[in-house]
Amino acid sequence: MSDRFAALPGGIGVSRLRVYDTAAPDGVVGGTPHVHLCCTEGYVVTGGEGAVQTLTSADGFSETPLRPGAVVWFEPGTVHRLVNGGGLTIVVLMQNSGLPEAGDAVLTFPPEVLADPEAYVAAAALPDGGAPGADVRAAYRRRDLAVTGFAALRSGGPAALAAFHAAAAALRQPLLAAWRQRWAAGAGRAAAGTGAQLDALERGDCGHLGEAGVYAVDAPAERGRLGMCGLLDTYPAAG
């Protein structure tokens, strides 16, 4: 791909998700509760049914149904957990060239794990980084630990959620410079490019229209990567 195809429209990332179909310790079938710090994420439901459980400072706990055709999105700071009611498959849209799958995620582990970066890394680790074919039981183990923390957040009220947000931000502080670079190469570049095009059009300059290209990706770059919420089919992204 050329350098001009640095990101999908708007600097987003996209993946296809088959939500885990085993039960966590609370009996709920689905994925791992977690939060993003600087990325909005959206779901386009393509098959099956289920729900997304969310926890926010403004609205507390809620559950939004997911059925084919539904589009749901949520902002940074929303703790979210996918629930699989049967065959739930989703196309996931992510800000910042797929950053939610490349670092901008903190699992809802108990506070003592969040407070220790080494303990967090150990608890979140997957064999071979979660590459296709890796042992899915490791993903289930970290999900189950995160569900324990999620239950405590639900019962702890706004103070518990605020403490989790603070711990998550502190944990990811060392990564912010790299995240900024990814944003600049993707969403920042896309926004700046639109601004330059508007400036040119206002001057009567439409030269960029003659430089248009068409791009395609025939298939996912990999299939079945272990994700937080299920098995991911991933596509190339900037960064």
Protein Blocks (a to p, Z undefined) as FASTA:
>chain_A
ZZklmbcehhiacddddddfbdcfkopacddddddfkbccddddfehcdddddddfklop
adddddehiacdddehiacddddfehpacddddehhhlmmnopacdfbdfklmmmmklmm
mmmpcehhlpahiafklmmmmmmmmmmmmmmmmmnommlmmmmmmmmmmmmmmmmmmmmm
mmmmmmmmmmmmmmmmmmmmmnopaklmmmgccdddfbdfbghiacfklccdddddeZZ
